Amino acid sequence: MKYSIVDGKKVEAQPKLRGVCNYCGSEMIARCGRLLNSVQ
């Protein structure tokens, strides 16, 4: 995740952070490392 809703605020990803997608409301979990582009 790049941004997520955590405690009602838009925040950037941080290690071990969990939030909610601001588009669909699904749970999001921050992962550290290289950004992968799944669109080909």
N, C-alpha and C positions, 0 to 999 in steps of 0.2 A: 504494500500500500504506500502511496505517496502522502495522501491526506485521509483522515478519518474523523468521525465525530466521537469524541471522548468526553463524557460528562457534559454533554451539550455544547462543546466547543470544537471547532475545526483545528486539528493539530497535525503536525508532521510525524512521520514514522519514527519511533524510538524502540530500542531493544525491549522485547517482552511486552509491548504495548498491545492492547486489544481495544477495538473500537467498532463503530457501526458505519457501513457504507452510506454516504449521504445521498446516493441515487436509489438503491434498492432496499436498504435497511438490513442487509445481511451482515453477520459478524465478520470482522476483518482482523487478521493477526499480522503484526509487523514481522518481516523477515529481513535480516541483514545480508548483504552481499550484492553481487552483480545483478543489474536489472536485465531480465530476459524479455525479449519481444516475441510473443507467441503468434503474432499476425505475420503471415508470409505473403 
